[in-house]
Amino acid sequence: MREQVNQMTGGYAPLKHRKKGQYRDIPLPARVKATVDGFVEKYGVVDGYLLRNPKDPSGPLHFYFLQNRWRRIKADGKVQIPEGMTPYGFRHFFASNCLSHGIPITDVAEWMGHKSIEVTFKTYRHLMPGSIGSAAKILDIGLAA
């Protein structure tokens, strides 16, 4: 990812906490990658962008388009979406899942685009495996050798 939509200007801007031209790698599960690839094959891209403004393909897709679509999907009732679940919640799911499975917080902080690791730590510390218990087990093994 190299750019994001600036909510103030409505145009593209460098990623937060990055200089123009810098990028952020984001891991995608195979199923998500296959879905994105299928979308590209079916609909194509415009100027290298996957999601564009439905009213003006030369412009970026604004958050409110996604929010409105999300509300319509929930309202039609064909898909069961838990109460309180929002598109933004997928960010929290991603970070929580990574950290609870032992992926280093430094990597997660970078993928999330946080300015510092402290932001990630303050938000998700409760999900990380207990370091005191882990340290005690490692020290036990070392002392037994």
N, C-alpha and C positions, 0 to 999 in steps of 0.2 A: 504494500500500500504506500502510495507516495503523496496523496493529497486527501483532504477532507473538505466537506462543505462547511463554510464559515456561517454560523447561524446569524451573525449580525449583517453580513453583506449579501448572503445568499449565493455567493460565488465560491469557486474553488480557492483553497488556501493551503499552504504547507501544513503538514501534520503538527498538532500541538507539540511543543517541546522539541521540534526538529527544525532545521534550516531548510530553505527551499532546495529541492532536489534530493534531500535525504529521504530514506524510506524506512518502513517498519515491516519486518517479516511477521507473518501470522500463520501458525500451523492450521491446516484444515484436515479433518478426518476424511478418509477415503470416500465415504458416502456423500459428504458435503461437496467435495471436489467433483465427484461424478455428477451431482445435481447442477453445479455451476457450469461444468462442461456441457451438459445437456441443454441448459438454458442458452449458452452461447451458440451452440449448434442450431438451435431452433430460432432464436431471435437475433443473434449477432450482437455486435458491440458498435458503439458510436464513438469515434475518436479515441478508441481504446478503453472506454468506460462501459461497464456492464449495466449499471442501472442509471437510467436517464429520466428526466422530467417527462411524464406521459403527455403533457400538453405541448411541450416544446423539447424535442429530443436533443437540441443543441445545448440545453441547460441541465444543470445537475438535478438529481432527485432529492427533494427536500424532505426532512423528517416528517412533516405533516402529511405527506402522501402515504408514507408507510403507516403512520398512526391511523389515518382514516381507513386504509385497507384493513388493518388489524381489527378495528372496530366493526367493520362490515362482516369480516370472517366470523368474529365472535357472535354477532347478532343473527347471522343466518343459521347458527346452531348445528351445522353439518360436521364441524370439528369441535371436539371437546377441549376447551381451553380453560385451565383452572382459574378460578376467581383470583384476581390480583396479579396474574401473569401479564407482563408487558414485554414488548420487544427489547427494551433496555435490560430486562432481567436476564436475557441471554448472555450479556457481558458477565453478570455475576455467576451464572451457571458455568461459563467457561473458566473463569478464574478459580472458582470454588473446586471444580472438578480437577483442574490441573494441580492445585496446591494439595488437595486431599489425597492425591495419588503420587506425591513426592516430587513433582517437577519443581526445580529450584525457583524460589521467589524472584530472583534476579531476572530469570527468563520471563516469568509471568508479568512482572512489572513492565518489562520492555514491550511485550506483546500487547499489553493493555494501553500502552502509551502514557503511563504515569510519569510525571516529571522526576520523581524519586522513588526509591524502594520503600521509603517511609510511608508513602500514600498507600501502597499495596499492603504493607505490613499492618498499618492501623485498621484497614478495612477487613482484611482476611486472616489475621493472626489466629483467630479462634478455630480456623479450619485446618491449620497446619498440624501435622503429627506432633505429639508432645515431645519436645526436644529434651526435657529433663529425664524422662523415662528412657529415651533412646540413648542419651549420654551415659546413664547409669548402666545400661546393658553393655555398651561398648567398653566401658571401664571394667566391668565385671569380667568380660572376655579377656581383656588385656592383662588383668591381674591374675587370672587363672593360668595364663601361659607360662 
